[in-house]
């Protein structure tokens, strides 16, 4: 039967006719957060595995991007706030039920941690760097001595940060597209993959690239598996979630999702990495860039599409 | 104490008086509203039915907006009323995303704003502004736990529904059908 709904007396900015309160800032932040989590996770992992010598780009060079990514991400988050002068209210309370509170506190810990990590490698990377004060040299020595503990903390916090970028969305049961627990692991895996792509791009060592490419192939496989499960879950759920899945299975986000995220962002780079491992000569920046673009488009599409999905009206 | 509202969809004529009364009473900025009218048309002429609903925040028992708020600005006060402390709100939009009823909006001044069941009037023993002005008296308000309240009596004798119960929020607006 035909059913029509009119909502009269309502044309509220950002709410009607479709909710659109989160714009480019949120996907930019989710992307940079995932990327930072990916780089930190592997920097920590290969430090614990005592591979600092072989994996120089992973442990030493790529982490220099992390504080930059996190600070840019935090700026994006700040720009998204509508009551900006009150942002400090985030840090006067801990709300365990709110993923955003978790995220704010995680960022509060992981951003300085990444800076400390980078500082401990600054003199190795920039040989003419001078800390100027004696106490800073002493501090540097202390950090270098405790690098392994830092690596554990970094891995742990990187997983929380990576999962959080997904849970931020999945905690909203009012938005059926987001309301699935698979989003946490999916965003984590995607973030780790974008992190690896960046490190591979920066690496000059053949051995390192080979190790990381293999890891990345595995992550792409897991990501495709999780995406299939995402849609299987939607199609077997309630009507609102079936409708949410239709946005990607024939609806308005179909082309951008399947072309830029699945084919160009996952399958195509995976094929190129396999060819590279088999000995074909492929410019390494191509699969890396494609994975990065795919990772960003994925988050952008999820944020945009999720806001359209709803229970009523 | 559990404040709730019942809306008689058979009596509502969709005049929007409740909307205007709320905007006036609560100084709602131009172009915004805390309550609104939904016209739900089912079928096509001559087999057509229309349901008119005056809607607002459901002041849910299991309120997702309060749970997701990172600063505690969204909170629940006496009687289950969901309120926002403006000076604690950072305008992150999480509560707006979390509401299946789209009952919250971003105030031009930055903070999030919404229906308060006119708790400043309740404190004086008055009904909310929308209830007060309704020309067909189709809005019933009161304490659900008091069997003699207007809302409890209305729910006792009529069939009713709530909106999107599958969202799991335990909404407290009851639509008499």
Interface residues (C-beta under 8 A of the other chain):
Chain A: X1 X2 X3 X4 X5 X6 X7 X8 X9 X10 X11 X12 X13 X14 X15 X16 X19 X21 X22 X80 X81 X82 X83 X84 X86 X87 X89 X90 X92 X93 X95 X97 X98 X99 X100 X101 X103 X104 X171 X172 X173 X174 X175 X238 X240 X307 X310 X311 X312 X313
Chain B: X14 X16 X19 X31 X32 X33 X36 X37 X38 X39 X40 X41 X42 X43 X44 X64 X67 X68 X69 X70 X71 X72 X73 X87 X88 X89 X90 X91 X92 X93 X94 X96 X97 X98 X99 X100 X101 X102 X105 X106 X109 X110 X111 X112 X163 X164 X166 X167 X168
